């Protein structure tokens, strides 16, 4: 008998298939034979499930999200099978079922289903704890409360419906907000929020007041503060309690009581403090006057009132001394109010010597500078207060040498030093001097007019001897006529007078020339004109006679005359025979 060696074993199939065991038998000579044993694996269509379909009842759909614990399932060969991905039905939104179906498949493809069923049964959720709060005011209950987070039994946040809200109290009380929470299955729970209104004492309004000047200022009721209760409602106080009005300084109170709906009350006190302020300092006054005596009149007093309008009467004034000239004089009146405040009213006379009236200047017109040597009679000049003033030594201007002015200036000065000049003006106005009497002379011959005449003594209107200028001399006559010497006398002012000296030439008959003759022998001897004598007129001018008148020639003895007529320029004639 042969014993085989260790078999050769083929691989074990993972499912259906064959597996061989090959044994080699060898004899002593070494001959061999194989013996093969073949396993043919044929899976039977049978899976053993040790756990039937299963399931459980849960509270919430989300509880179905947990895959169930799988049963141990083996194939027909005892191999533990692993299912594929389960088929999961839709998750209920509320109550309902949800199935997990697992398919177990063996290696040959035989399969069996295992179904796990969740049954969702909603349980009533927990009742949310009611809440509330104490508030001060009814209007505080108008605010819906912050809602609690309420979940159903599965943790889903629930939203309540519109709340049922009780009436709002008018003062203290309660007000409820009732919210109903409902889950998907219809389970409900109420959540109630209760506001409890407890009116707190409202804030004490801050007392106020003011300092006023006068008691009557306290008659005005104060402007009331806006006072609200603790809930913002404006409160109206009752009639105030008013203390007595001070007669001078002091206090006066207005007390108002404010009460809320719950009966809480607070006082508001307005205090007037009367503090007499110093009344306005009356505006000092005064006036400027011209003279010290003008300050003797007490001034008209101003109407001075204290700070409350009461007219005050001053005491006797303090009056300063009266000035002698310029300066000031004061009347000081003291006004005092009921509180003792005082103000001085000072009236100041300011003495301002006004320049006194300028005395009217004077003067006169005189003929001659020497007339200005006489000082004028002075006027009566008074200062602005009627005091007679005496001027100082005058300032006298230079005496004119001819026409012009000469002033006497007197300065009048009052006690303040105001000055006015009084000027007396002499105006020298040279009057035309007397016209000197013209003169003249009758002369025989023009040449007699060549002698300048003796001049008269001519004086101006002031007795000054005047010297004339060069005379204007008219032409010398050739025969009879006039010849004028005109002298112009001029004074220093230019006044002029002419002095005229007139020569009147009056030819006198010239001397009759002595007749002459000759005794001759014969008549013809008389034909010879005689030699003429030199005949001159009365001024020595040689005259030429005209044609002679010749008498007839004698025939024998006798006379024959030659008569020559000599005629001067004036027509005077003389015969020469």
C-alpha positions as CSV (number, residue, x, y, z in Angstrom):
1,X,0.0,0.0,0.0
2,X,1.3,3.3,-1.1
3,X,1.0,6.4,1.0
4,X,0.7,9.7,-1.0
5,X,2.7,12.7,-0.2
6,X,1.3,16.0,0.9
7,X,-1.5,17.0,-1.5
8,X,-1.5,19.9,-3.8
9,X,-4.6,21.9,-2.9
10,X,-6.1,24.4,-5.3
11,X,-7.3,27.7,-4.0
12,X,-10.5,27.7,-2.1
13,X,-13.3,29.3,-4.0
14,X,-14.8,32.4,-2.4
15,X,-18.3,31.3,-3.4
16,X,-19.4,28.7,-5.8
17,X,-16.7,26.9,-7.8
18,X,-14.3,23.8,-7.5
19,X,-11.4,23.0,-5.3
20,X,-9.1,20.1,-5.9
21,X,-6.9,18.1,-3.7
22,X,-4.2,16.3,-5.8
23,X,-2.4,13.5,-4.1
24,X,0.7,11.9,-5.8
25,X,1.3,8.2,-5.1
26,X,4.9,7.1,-5.7
27,X,6.2,3.4,-5.7
28,X,9.6,2.4,-4.8
29,X,10.7,2.6,-8.3
30,X,9.5,6.1,-8.5
31,X,6.5,5.5,-10.6
32,X,3.7,7.9,-9.7
33,X,0.0,8.3,-10.0
34,X,-2.1,11.4,-9.1
35,X,-5.4,11.1,-7.3
36,X,-7.5,14.1,-7.6
37,X,-10.4,14.8,-5.3
38,X,-12.7,17.7,-6.5
39,X,-15.1,19.7,-4.4
40,X,-17.9,21.3,-6.4
41,X,-19.5,24.1,-4.5
42,X,-23.1,24.8,-5.3
43,X,-24.7,27.5,-3.0
44,X,-28.2,26.6,-2.0
45,X,-30.8,29.4,-2.2
46,X,-31.3,29.7,1.5
47,X,-30.2,32.4,4.0
48,X,-30.7,31.9,7.6
49,X,-32.0,35.1,9.4
50,X,-31.7,34.8,13.0
51,X,-33.7,38.1,13.7
52,X,-37.1,38.7,12.3
53,X,-38.0,42.1,10.9
54,X,-38.0,44.6,13.8
55,X,-38.9,48.1,14.7
56,X,-39.6,50.5,17.5
57,X,-41.9,53.4,18.5
58,X,-40.1,56.7,18.9
59,X,-41.2,60.2,20.0
60,X,-39.7,62.2,17.1
61,X,-39.1,62.0,13.4
62,X,-35.4,62.7,14.1
63,X,-35.2,59.7,16.2
64,X,-35.7,57.7,13.0
65,X,-32.4,59.1,11.7
66,X,-30.5,56.6,13.7
67,X,-29.9,53.5,11.6
68,X,-31.1,50.4,13.6
69,X,-28.7,47.8,15.0
70,X,-28.4,45.2,12.3
71,X,-29.1,41.5,13.0
72,X,-26.5,38.8,12.4
73,X,-27.3,37.2,9.1
74,X,-25.3,34.3,7.7
75,X,-25.6,32.6,4.3
76,X,-26.2,29.0,3.8
77,X,-22.6,28.3,4.4
78,X,-22.5,30.2,7.8
79,X,-20.8,33.2,6.3
80,X,-21.9,36.4,8.0
81,X,-23.4,38.7,5.4
82,X,-23.2,42.4,5.3
83,X,-26.2,44.2,3.8
84,X,-25.9,46.9,1.3
85,X,-27.0,50.5,1.8
86,X,-30.5,50.5,3.2
87,X,-33.5,51.9,1.5
88,X,-34.9,54.4,3.9
89,X,-38.4,55.7,3.5
90,X,-39.1,59.4,3.9
91,X,-38.9,60.8,7.4
92,X,-42.2,61.8,8.8
93,X,-42.8,65.5,9.4
94,X,-44.8,64.6,12.4
95,X,-46.2,61.3,13.5
96,X,-46.0,58.3,11.1
97,X,-43.6,55.4,10.2
98,X,-40.2,55.3,8.7
99,X,-38.6,52.0,7.4
100,X,-35.0,51.0,6.9
101,X,-34.9,48.1,4.4
102,X,-31.6,46.2,4.3
103,X,-30.9,43.7,1.5
104,X,-28.6,40.8,2.5
105,X,-27.1,39.1,-0.6
106,X,-24.8,36.0,-0.6
107,X,-21.9,35.5,-2.9
108,X,-24.1,33.6,-5.4
109,X,-26.6,36.5,-5.5
110,X,-29.2,34.9,-3.3
111,X,-30.9,37.8,-1.3
112,X,-33.2,38.4,1.6
113,X,-34.7,41.7,3.0
114,X,-34.6,42.8,6.6
115,X,-37.0,45.7,7.4
116,X,-36.7,47.9,10.5
117,X,-39.8,50.1,11.1
118,X,-39.8,53.3,13.3
119,X,-43.2,54.3,14.4
120,X,-43.2,58.0,15.4
121,X,-45.7,58.9,18.2
122,X,-45.5,62.5,19.3
123,X,-45.7,62.9,23.1
124,X,-47.2,66.1,24.7
125,X,-44.3,68.6,25.1
126,X,-43.4,70.2,28.4
127,X,-45.5,73.1,29.6
128,X,-43.3,76.2,29.3
129,X,-42.9,78.0,32.6
130,X,-45.1,81.1,32.7
131,X,-43.3,84.4,33.3
132,X,-43.9,88.0,34.1
133,X,-42.4,91.2,35.4
134,X,-43.4,94.1,37.5
135,X,-43.4,97.4,35.7
136,X,-43.9,101.0,36.7
137,X,-46.4,102.1,34.1
138,X,-49.4,100.8,32.1
139,X,-47.7,101.8,28.9
140,X,-44.8,99.5,29.8
141,X,-47.2,96.6,29.2
142,X,-47.6,97.6,25.6
143,X,-44.4,95.9,24.8
144,X,-44.9,92.3,23.9
145,X,-42.7,90.1,26.0
146,X,-39.7,88.4,24.8
147,X,-41.0,84.9,24.0
148,X,-39.4,81.8,25.5
149,X,-37.9,79.2,23.2
150,X,-40.5,76.5,23.4
151,X,-39.9,73.2,21.6
152,X,-42.1,70.3,21.0
153,X,-41.2,67.0,22.4
154,X,-38.8,66.6,19.5
155,X,-36.9,69.8,20.0
156,X,-38.6,71.7,17.2
157,X,-39.0,75.4,18.1
158,X,-42.6,76.2,18.1
159,X,-44.1,79.6,17.1
160,X,-47.1,80.6,19.1
161,X,-50.2,82.2,17.5
162,X,-51.4,85.8,18.1
163,X,-51.5,86.3,21.9
164,X,-54.6,87.0,23.8
165,X,-53.9,90.3,25.6
166,X,-55.9,91.5,28.5
167,X,-57.0,95.1,28.9
168,X,-54.4,97.7,29.8
169,X,-54.9,99.0,33.4
170,X,-55.4,102.8,33.7
171,X,-53.2,102.8,36.8
172,X,-52.0,99.9,38.9
173,X,-53.1,96.3,38.1
174,X,-52.1,93.4,35.9
175,X,-52.0,92.7,32.2
176,X,-51.5,89.2,30.7
177,X,-50.2,88.1,27.3
178,X,-51.3,84.4,26.7
179,X,-49.5,82.6,23.9
180,X,-50.7,79.1,22.8
181,X,-47.9,76.9,21.4
182,X,-49.2,73.9,19.3
183,X,-47.0,71.1,18.0
184,X,-47.6,69.3,14.7
185,X,-49.7,66.6,16.3
186,X,-52.0,69.2,17.9
187,X,-50.6,69.0,21.4
188,X,-50.8,72.5,23.0
189,X,-49.4,74.4,25.9
190,X,-50.2,77.9,27.1
191,X,-47.4,80.3,28.0
192,X,-48.7,83.3,30.0
193,X,-46.7,86.5,30.6
194,X,-48.1,88.7,33.3
195,X,-47.2,92.4,33.7
196,X,-47.8,93.6,37.2
197,X,-48.0,97.4,37.3
198,X,-46.8,99.0,40.5
199,X,-46.7,102.8,40.4
200,X,-43.5,104.0,41.9
201,X,-43.3,107.3,43.6
202,X,-42.4,109.8,40.9
203,X,-39.3,112.0,41.1
204,X,-39.6,115.0,43.3
205,X,-39.5,117.9,40.9
206,X,-36.6,120.2,41.7
207,X,-37.7,123.2,43.6
208,X,-36.9,126.4,41.9
209,X,-37.0,130.1,42.5
210,X,-35.5,133.3,41.5
211,X,-34.2,136.4,43.0
212,X,-36.3,139.4,42.1
213,X,-35.8,143.0,42.7
214,X,-39.2,144.0,44.0
215,X,-42.1,142.6,46.1
216,X,-44.5,143.1,43.3
217,X,-42.4,140.9,41.1
218,X,-43.6,138.0,43.3
219,X,-47.2,138.5,42.2
220,X,-46.5,136.7,39.0
221,X,-47.3,133.0,39.4
222,X,-44.2,131.1,38.3
223,X,-44.1,129.1,35.1
224,X,-44.8,125.6,36.3
225,X,-42.4,122.8,35.5
226,X,-43.5,119.9,33.5
227,X,-44.0,117.3,36.1
228,X,-44.8,113.7,35.1
229,X,-45.6,110.7,37.1
230,X,-43.3,107.8,37.0
231,X,-45.0,106.8,33.8
232,X,-44.5,110.1,31.9
233,X,-48.1,111.3,32.4
234,X,-48.1,115.1,32.8
235,X,-49.5,116.0,36.2
236,X,-51.5,119.1,37.0
237,X,-51.0,120.5,40.4
238,X,-53.8,121.9,42.6
239,X,-54.1,125.6,43.6
240,X,-50.8,126.8,45.1
241,X,-50.3,127.8,48.7
242,X,-48.8,131.3,48.5
243,X,-47.0,132.9,51.4
244,X,-47.4,136.6,52.3
245,X,-45.8,139.3,50.0
246,X,-42.7,141.0,51.6
247,X,-43.0,144.8,52.1
248,X,-39.3,145.2,51.2
249,X,-36.7,142.4,51.0
250,X,-37.7,138.9,52.0
251,X,-39.0,135.7,50.5
252,X,-42.4,134.6,49.1
253,X,-43.2,130.9,48.3
254,X,-45.6,129.3,45.9
255,X,-46.2,125.6,46.9
256,X,-47.8,123.3,44.3
257,X,-48.8,119.7,45.2
258,X,-48.6,117.2,42.3
259,X,-50.5,113.8,42.8
260,X,-50.4,110.8,40.5
261,X,-53.3,108.3,40.0
262,X,-52.0,106.0,42.8
263,X,-52.0,108.8,45.3
264,X,-48.2,109.4,45.3
265,X,-47.5,113.1,45.7
266,X,-44.6,115.6,45.6
267,X,-44.4,119.2,46.4
268,X,-42.9,121.7,44.1
269,X,-41.9,124.9,45.8
270,X,-41.0,128.1,43.9
271,X,-39.4,130.7,46.1
272,X,-39.1,134.3,45.2
273,X,-36.3,136.0,47.0
274,X,-36.7,139.7,47.0
275,X,-33.3,141.4,47.0
276,X,-33.6,145.1,46.5
277,X,-30.9,145.8,43.9
278,X,-29.2,149.1,44.0
279,X,-31.4,151.3,42.0
280,X,-30.0,152.9,38.9
281,X,-27.7,155.7,39.6
282,X,-29.6,158.7,38.3
283,X,-27.7,160.3,35.5
284,X,-25.8,163.2,36.9
285,X,-26.7,166.4,35.2
286,X,-25.5,169.9,35.0
287,X,-25.3,172.9,32.9
288,X,-22.8,175.4,31.8
289,X,-23.6,178.9,32.9
290,X,-22.0,182.1,32.2
291,X,-21.7,183.7,35.6
292,X,-21.2,182.6,39.3
293,X,-24.5,184.1,40.3
294,X,-26.3,181.8,37.9
295,X,-25.4,178.9,40.2
296,X,-27.6,180.2,43.1
297,X,-30.7,178.6,41.5
298,X,-31.3,175.1,42.9
299,X,-31.7,172.7,39.9
300,X,-34.9,171.0,39.0
301,X,-34.7,167.5,40.5
302,X,-35.0,164.4,38.4
303,X,-37.7,161.8,39.1
304,X,-35.7,159.0,40.8
305,X,-37.3,155.7,41.5
306,X,-35.9,152.8,43.5
307,X,-35.4,149.5,41.6
308,X,-39.1,148.8,42.1
309,X,-40.5,152.0,40.7
310,X,-41.2,153.8,43.9
311,X,-40.4,157.5,43.7
312,X,-37.7,158.6,46.1
313,X,-37.3,162.0,47.8
314,X,-33.8,163.1,48.4
315,X,-32.5,164.8,51.5
316,X,-31.1,168.4,51.8
317,X,-28.4,168.9,49.2
318,X,-24.8,169.5,49.9
319,X,-23.9,172.7,48.0
320,X,-20.3,173.5,47.2
321,X,-18.9,177.1,47.4
322,X,-19.8,179.6,44.8
323,X,-17.0,180.4,42.4
324,X,-15.6,183.9,41.9
325,X,-14.9,183.4,38.3
326,X,-14.8,180.2,36.3
327,X,-15.1,176.8,38.0
328,X,-17.8,174.4,39.2
329,X,-20.4,174.4,41.8
330,X,-22.2,171.2,42.7
331,X,-25.6,170.4,44.3
332,X,-25.4,166.8,45.7
333,X,-28.7,165.1,46.5
334,X,-28.7,161.6,48.2
335,X,-31.6,159.3,47.3
336,X,-32.2,156.3,49.7
337,X,-34.5,153.3,49.1
338,X,-36.2,151.1,51.8
339,X,-33.3,148.7,52.0
340,X,-30.8,151.5,52.5
341,X,-29.3,151.5,49.0
342,X,-28.3,155.0,48.1
343,X,-27.4,156.9,45.0
344,X,-26.1,160.4,44.7
345,X,-27.4,162.7,42.1
346,X,-25.0,165.5,41.4
347,X,-26.0,168.6,39.5
348,X,-22.9,170.5,38.4
349,X,-22.9,174.1,37.4
350,X,-19.9,174.7,35.2
351,X,-19.1,178.3,35.1
352,X,-17.7,179.0,31.7
353,X,-17.2,182.7,31.2
354,X,-18.3,183.1,27.7
355,X,-16.5,185.6,25.6
356,X,-18.2,188.8,26.3
357,X,-19.7,190.8,23.4
358,X,-17.2,192.2,21.2
359,X,-17.6,196.0,21.6
360,X,-18.4,197.6,18.4
361,X,-15.3,199.0,16.9
362,X,-15.5,202.7,16.1
363,X,-13.6,205.3,14.2
364,X,-13.8,208.5,12.3
365,X,-12.6,209.9,9.1
366,X,-10.2,212.9,9.5
367,X,-8.6,215.1,7.0
368,X,-5.0,215.0,8.2
369,X,-2.6,212.6,9.9
370,X,-2.1,214.9,12.9
371,X,-5.8,214.7,13.6
372,X,-5.1,211.1,14.7
373,X,-3.0,212.1,17.6
374,X,-6.0,212.5,19.9
375,X,-6.9,209.3,21.8
376,X,-10.6,208.4,21.3
377,X,-13.2,208.4,24.0
378,X,-13.5,204.8,25.3
379,X,-16.8,202.8,25.3
380,X,-18.3,201.2,28.4
381,X,-17.4,197.5,28.0
382,X,-18.8,194.8,30.4
383,X,-17.9,191.2,30.7
384,X,-20.6,188.5,30.1
385,X,-21.7,188.9,33.7
386,X,-22.1,192.7,33.6
387,X,-18.8,193.7,35.3
388,X,-17.3,196.8,33.8
389,X,-13.9,196.2,32.3
390,X,-10.9,198.5,32.0
391,X,-8.7,198.1,29.0
392,X,-4.9,198.1,29.1
393,X,-2.7,200.6,27.4
394,X,-3.7,200.8,23.7
395,X,-1.6,199.6,20.9
396,X,-1.3,202.6,18.5
397,X,-0.3,202.0,14.9
398,X,2.0,204.4,13.1
399,X,0.7,207.7,12.0
400,X,0.2,207.8,8.2
401,X,2.3,210.2,6.3
402,X,-0.6,210.8,4.0
403,X,-3.9,209.0,3.6
404,X,-4.3,205.8,5.4
405,X,-5.5,204.5,8.8
406,X,-4.3,204.8,12.3
407,X,-5.7,202.4,14.9
408,X,-6.0,202.6,18.6
409,X,-6.4,199.0,19.8
410,X,-7.6,198.6,23.4
411,X,-7.7,195.0,24.8
412,X,-10.5,194.3,27.4
413,X,-9.9,191.2,29.5
414,X,-12.3,189.4,31.8
415,X,-11.4,187.4,34.9
416,X,-11.2,184.2,32.8
417,X,-8.9,185.7,30.3
418,X,-11.4,186.1,27.6
419,X,-10.5,189.1,25.6
420,X,-12.1,191.4,23.1
421,X,-10.3,194.1,21.2
422,X,-11.9,197.5,20.8
423,X,-10.4,199.2,17.8
424,X,-10.8,202.8,17.1
425,X,-9.7,203.6,13.5
426,X,-8.8,207.0,12.3
427,X,-9.2,207.0,8.5
428,X,-7.2,209.8,7.0
429,X,-8.9,211.0,3.9
430,X,-7.1,213.9,2.3
431,X,-9.8,216.3,1.1
432,X,-9.1,218.2,-2.1
433,X,-7.2,221.3,-1.2
434,X,-8.4,224.8,-2.2
435,X,-8.0,225.7,-5.8
436,X,-5.4,228.5,-5.9
437,X,-6.6,231.6,-7.6
438,X,-5.4,231.8,-11.2
439,X,-3.5,235.0,-12.1
440,X,-2.1,236.7,-15.2
441,X,-0.7,239.9,-16.6
442,X,-1.2,241.9,-19.7
443,X,2.0,242.6,-21.5
444,X,2.8,244.5,-24.6
445,X,4.9,242.0,-26.4
446,X,5.0,238.2,-26.9
447,X,8.5,238.1,-25.6
448,X,7.3,239.5,-22.4
449,X,5.6,236.1,-21.8
450,X,8.9,234.3,-21.7
451,X,9.3,235.2,-18.0
452,X,7.9,232.4,-15.7
453,X,5.5,234.0,-13.3
454,X,6.1,234.2,-9.6
455,X,4.4,231.1,-8.0
456,X,1.8,231.5,-5.3
457,X,2.2,229.6,-2.0
458,X,-0.2,226.7,-2.3
459,X,-0.9,224.3,0.6
460,X,-2.7,221.0,0.8
461,X,-5.8,220.6,3.0
462,X,-3.4,219.9,6.0
463,X,-1.3,223.0,5.5
464,X,1.6,221.4,3.8
465,X,3.2,223.7,1.2
466,X,3.0,222.1,-2.2
467,X,5.5,222.4,-5.0
468,X,4.1,222.2,-8.5
469,X,5.6,220.2,-11.3
470,X,7.0,221.6,-14.5
471,X,4.4,223.9,-16.0
472,X,2.6,223.3,-19.2
473,X,3.3,226.5,-21.3
474,X,1.2,227.2,-24.2
475,X,2.7,228.6,-27.5
476,X,4.0,232.1,-27.5
477,X,1.7,234.4,-29.6
478,X,3.2,235.9,-32.7
479,X,1.3,239.0,-32.1
480,X,-1.5,239.7,-29.7
481,X,-3.0,236.8,-27.8
482,X,-2.6,234.8,-24.6
483,X,0.1,232.6,-23.3
484,X,-0.7,230.3,-20.4
485,X,1.5,228.8,-17.8
486,X,-0.3,225.9,-16.2
487,X,1.1,224.6,-12.9
488,X,-0.3,221.4,-11.4
489,X,-0.2,221.2,-7.6
490,X,-0.6,217.5,-6.3
491,X,-0.9,216.5,-2.7
492,X,0.3,213.2,-1.2
493,X,-3.1,211.6,-1.9
494,X,-3.1,212.6,-5.5
495,X,-5.6,215.4,-5.3
496,X,-4.6,218.1,-7.8
497,X,-5.4,221.7,-8.5
498,X,-4.2,223.7,-11.5
499,X,-2.9,227.2,-11.1
500,X,-3.0,229.0,-14.4
501,X,-1.0,232.2,-15.1
502,X,-2.2,233.9,-18.3
503,X,-0.1,236.5,-20.2
504,X,-2.4,238.6,-22.3
505,X,-0.4,240.3,-25.2
506,X,-1.9,243.6,-26.0
507,X,0.1,245.4,-28.7
508,X,0.3,249.2,-27.9
509,X,0.4,251.7,-30.8
510,X,4.0,252.1,-31.7
511,X,5.6,255.5,-31.8
512,X,4.8,257.7,-34.8
513,X,8.0,257.9,-36.8
514,X,9.2,261.5,-37.3
515,X,8.3,262.7,-40.7
516,X,11.2,263.9,-42.8
517,X,11.7,265.8,-46.1
518,X,14.2,267.3,-48.4
519,X,14.3,270.4,-50.4
520,X,15.3,269.7,-54.0
521,X,15.8,271.8,-57.0
522,X,13.7,270.3,-59.5
523,X,10.3,268.5,-59.7
524,X,12.0,265.4,-61.1
525,X,14.2,265.2,-58.1
526,X,11.1,264.1,-56.3
527,X,10.9,260.9,-58.3
528,X,13.5,259.3,-56.1
529,X,11.8,257.5,-53.3
530,X,13.3,258.6,-50.0
531,X,15.4,256.4,-47.9
532,X,13.0,254.9,-45.4
533,X,13.5,255.3,-41.7
534,X,13.7,252.2,-39.4
535,X,10.3,252.0,-37.8
536,X,9.7,249.4,-35.2
537,X,6.5,248.4,-33.6
538,X,6.0,248.8,-29.9
539,X,7.9,245.5,-29.4
540,X,10.9,246.5,-31.5
541,X,9.9,244.5,-34.6
542,X,11.1,246.4,-37.7
543,X,8.1,247.2,-39.8
544,X,8.0,247.4,-43.5
545,X,5.6,249.9,-45.0
546,X,3.3,249.3,-47.8
547,X,3.4,251.0,-51.2
548,X,3.6,254.7,-50.6
549,X,1.0,257.2,-51.5
550,X,2.9,259.7,-53.7
551,X,1.3,263.0,-54.3
552,X,1.5,264.6,-57.7
553,X,4.8,265.9,-58.9
554,X,4.8,269.6,-59.0
555,X,5.2,271.2,-62.4
556,X,7.4,273.8,-60.9
557,X,7.9,274.6,-57.4
558,X,5.8,272.9,-54.8
559,X,5.8,269.9,-52.5
560,X,5.6,266.3,-53.3
561,X,4.9,263.8,-50.5
562,X,5.7,260.2,-50.2
563,X,3.3,258.8,-47.5
564,X,4.3,255.4,-46.2
565,X,1.9,253.6,-43.9
566,X,3.6,251.3,-41.3
567,X,1.3,248.7,-39.8
568,X,2.1,246.4,-36.9
569,X,0.8,242.9,-36.5
570,X,-2.2,244.1,-34.5
571,X,-3.1,246.6,-37.1
572,X,-1.9,249.7,-35.4
573,X,-0.6,252.1,-38.1
574,X,1.5,255.1,-38.3
575,X,2.2,257.2,-41.3
576,X,5.6,258.3,-42.2
577,X,5.5,261.3,-44.7
